[in-house]
């Protein structure tokens, strides 16, 4: 059998979520003997972003670096993962474009190659990682039959729970004590940082043993400055929070990032809009109990049996260019209640983490994700279903 020829157009050697997804998917695609893979590097969205090495182990990084560039011959499929979303058909039998609608819509400036999703080629396949994001693409004019949900995944050799003894030793090396809440991300507005700080302040006032670890990404975002701004707006509680807060804005290797998940006691994601929320899945994979906004993108890979969902209210949200989206706004009092529940019931927290890890490892490794992706790219999967949930 002649291997199928796939070209990926995306970013490499960058800790942006799109590049992370692309690189892990490429590493899994390279394992498929019935596939010939090539890679075309697209320009970074921000000219100030710089390529970074050391995110992967040496073997994986070498495999990514030596991906061949595509030749001039047409390929069976092209998968494009970058921003803005380029809807131009590629020199392939099938063109698939990855896109996310964090706030339930796609502003026109997010698009290239077509004025709107409604006017893109009907042959184009749109890939998105959650039902929430799919609803946003449909609301923006995409045809139901051309939008498919393919979730993100994780590498189980990197993201996995530790034994109690290993975890104790890791916490000792990190100098962590008490009950540690963790959040990983850009610290941008959709991540819910102000709400997280306010809720943590309420918990810290009653439980002196709690700590908060925040992992930002200063090489790409203004994470540290956004944190400073949020602390300044916190008022009198800022000093209490700052005294219990640890911040790291470096671009860590994925192995080092996994250690933060493995050492923490709970992961908190009070977001208002997400396309997927990959750190929440990675936290689950490492055995952390998860607190996440109810009704959003994380519904696809969580279950109330192991995830504590923060009650939220659905709000319409005007976006640039006249688009109208929506957001899930978490209810602060419920977040405080859930955080306090975990602090006061550490055994329950451990049980939830074990259930979440088992679910993640059973359904969301990159191998399982690519098993869903390839039939869509090769045209052997059934057409996506129609319909969506309105705001």
N, C-alpha and C positions, 0 to 999 in steps of 0.2 A: 504494500500500500504506500502511495506517495504521501508524505506528511503534509498536512494542511499548513499553509503559509500565513502567518499572522504578523502584522506590523503594529507595534505600539508606539504612539506618539505622546510623549509626556515629559515629566521632569525626573531627573535622577540626582542623587547625592545632595538632598535637601530634606530637612525635617518637617516640611509642610505636609499636612495630612494627605493631600493629593499625591505627592511624591512618595509618601510612606506606603500608601495603598498600591501605587504602581510598582514600587520596588519589590514588595513582598509578593505581589501577584506574578511579577516576572520570574522571581526565584522559583515559584511553584510551577509556572508554565515551562520553565527549563527542564523540569523533571519528566515532562510528557514526551514520550518517544515518538508519538504520532503527530508532532507539531514542530514546525520550523519557525523560530522566533527572531525577529529583527526589531531594532529600536531606533527611533528618530527623536533626538532631544529638541524640545521646544523651548523658546525663550522664557526665562522666568518672568512672572507677572510684574515683579518689582525689580528694577535695575540695580537696587542696592543689595539684593540677595546674592550671596556667594555660595558656590558649591562647597560641601563639607565632606570630609572623609572621617572614618572611624565610627560611623553610625552602626555598621554591621561588623561581624567578624571578618577576618581577612579573606577567608574562602568565599563567603557570600559577596563581599565587596568586589573581589576579582571577577566573579561570575557576572556581576552587573556591569562592571567596567568593560568587559570583553564582549558584550552583546554586539552582534554585527549590525551595521547600518543597512537599511533596506536598499535594494538595487532599483532600477527603473521599471522592472517588470511588475505587472499587476499582482496583487496578493489576494488571498481568499477573504481576508478581513483586515480592517484597520480599527484599532481601539485607541481612542483619543482621550487622555486624562490631563486636563490643564484648565487654566482660566485666563481670559474669558472662554466661553464655550463656543468652539469653532464648529459650526454646522455645515461647513463645506464638504461635499462628498469627496472621499479619498479615491486614490487609484486602486480600488479594491472591489470585489464583488459585494461586500457588505461593509458599511461604515457605522461604527458604534461610538457614541459620544457620551462620556460620563458627565453628569450634571447633578447638582443638589439645589434644593429649594428650602433653605433653613427656615425662612419665614413664610412658607406657603405660597410663594410666587417667584417669578424670575423677572427682574427689571430689564428693560431692553438693552441697557449698556453692558449686560453680562454676555451678550450674544455677538458672534461674528458669523458672517456667511449667510445670514438670513435676518430680516427685520424682526421676526418673531418666531416663536415655536410653531405657531399655526401655519406659517408660510415656509417652513423648512421642507426639504425633500421628504415625501412620504415613505421613501425607502430607508431613511435614516433610522437607526435604532438608538434610543435614548436609554442609558443605564443609570439607575439611581439606587442608593443603598437602603432606603426605607420606604414604607408605605406613606408616612407623613410627607416625605420629599416627593414621592410619586404624585400624591394629591396636588402638590404645588405646581408640578409640571403640567398636569392636566388642567388645572385652573388657569394656567398661563397659555393655554391653547394647543398643547400637544395632543396628538391623537392617542386614545387609549391603547390601540393595538401596536403602537410603536414605543411604548414605555415599559421597561421591565425592571423589576426590583432584584438586585443582586447585593446581598449584604457584604459588609466588610468582615475581616477575619483576624486571626492572630496566629503567631508561630508558637506551638505548644512546647518547643524546645527552649524558648525564651520566657514565655509568660505561663507560669504554672505555680501552684502553691509550694511552699517549703514545709518540711517537717517542723514540729514545734521546736526541736533543738536547733535546727538551722535558722529558724526565724529569730529565736532568742539571741543567737550569736550575731546575726545581721543587725538587729536593733542595738546590740551593744557596740558594734563597730560604728554605727551611725550616731550613737549617743542619744537614742530616742528612749523616752520614758513616758509613762502615762498612756492615756487613750488618744491615739493619733488619727485625726481626720485628714484625708488627702484629696486634693483636686489638681488635675493636670490639664493645661490648656493655654490658650492665648491670652486670657484675662480680658478679652473683648466683651462688649456689652451683652451679647447673646448668651454668654456663659453663666451669668447670674452671680458675678463676684460680689457686688454690693450686698445682695441678699445673703450670700454665704457668710460674709463678715459680720453682718448684723445678727444673724442666727447664732454664729459661733460666740459672739459677745454675750448673748443671753445664756448660753450653756456655760461659758467660762466663768461667769459671775457666780454660778451655783456649784461648779465642779472644777476645783483648782487643778485637777490632774489632767485636764484635756489640753491637747495641742493641735495646731493646724499647720500642715505642710502644703505649700503651694508650689507647683512646678510650672513656670512660665516658659517663654521661648523668645528671649530678647534678640537673637540674631534675625528674626523675621518680624516680630511684632513689638509694640511698645509695652510689653507685659509689665515690666517693673514700674514704669511711669503710671500705667493704668492702676496698678495696685496702690501706689502712693496716693493717687487722686481719690481712690475709693476709701482709703484709710482717713484721708483728710476730711472727707464728707461724713465720716462716721461719728464725729463729735467727741463727747467725753469718753466714750467707750474705746476710742482708738488706742489709747495707751494700754488698756487691758488686753486687747487683741494683739497688739504689736509685741507684747511681752511673752505671748504664747505662740508666736508665728515664726515659721522658718520659710524662707523663699529661696528658690534656685531657678535662675533664668538661663542656665547654660543649655547648649544642645548636647544632651547626654546620648551615649550609645543606647541601643535598645536593651542591652543586657543591664546597664546601669539604671535605666528607667524602670525595668521590671523589679529591681530591688526596692524601689520606693513603694510599689504596689505590695510587694511581698512583706514589707516591714510594717506597713500601716495597719490600722484597725478597722477603718471604714472609708469608703469612697463616696464623696458627695458631689452630685451634678445637678444643681438647681437651675438648669438652663431655661431660656424662653424660646429658643429656636435652634434646631440642629438638623443637619442632614442625616447624621447617624450617631455620632459621639463615640469614636473609636476608643478613647481612654476608658470609658465606662465598661466596654467589653473586655479590654485588657485587664482592668481591675477585677472583673468577675473571674477571668481565667486564672488570676493569681490567688483566688480564694478570699477576696474582700467582700463583705456585705456592701450592697449598693443602695444608695439613696438617690433617686432620679425623678425628674418631673414626670407626672402621669399624663398620658395622652399624646406624647410627642414621639420622636423617632426611636427612642429606646424601648418603646412598647414592643417592637418587632423582635428583640432578642432578650427580653426579660419576662418574668412572670411574678405575680404577687406571692407565689410560694417561696420565693427567695429574694426578691427585690422589694425594698420599701419605697413605694411610689408616692411622691409628694403631690398632694391634691393641688390642682391648678384650675385656672379659669381661662377660657378661650376668648381672645380679643382680636378683633379686626385691626390690621396695621397698615396704614398708608405707606407705600414705598415710593422710591424715586421713579420718575418717568410715568407716573399715573397708575402704577401697579398697586393692587390691593392684596395684601397678604394677611397672615394671622400669626399669633404667638400664643404660647401656653405660659401664663404667668403663675408661678408657684405661690401658694398661700403661705406667708411667713410663719404663722403660728403652727401650722402642720409640720413644716420643716424642723422647727425647734423641737416639737414633740418627738419626731422620729429620731433626731440626733440624740436627744436625751434618753430615749428608749434603748439605743445601742450602748450608751455609756453605762446605764444602770443595769443592763442585762448582757454582759460580755459573753456569757455562754450562748445566748441566743444569737449574738452577732457571729460567733464562730460557726454555728449551725447554718445560718443563712449563707455564709461565705462558702461553706462546703457544698451546699446545694447549687449555688450559682456557678461554682467552678465545674461541677459535674455537667451542668447544662451547657455551658460554653464549650467545653471540650468535646461534648457529644455532637454539637451542631455547627460550630463556627470557626473551625480551623481554616487556614488558607487553602488546604487541600479540598475541603468541602465547598468552599466558596468557588474555587476554580472549576470544580465539577459542575456547578450551576452556570458558570460564565461561558464555558466553551461551547455547549450546545446552542446558546444564543448567538454566538459569533459564527458558528458553522451552519446555522440555519436548521438544525435538527431538533430544536426545542419548540414546543407549541407556542402560538402567538400569545402575548400578554393579554390578560383579561381586561374588560372594560369597567368603567364606573369609578367614582371616587367620593370621598366624604367632603362635603362643603364645610367652610368655617362655621 
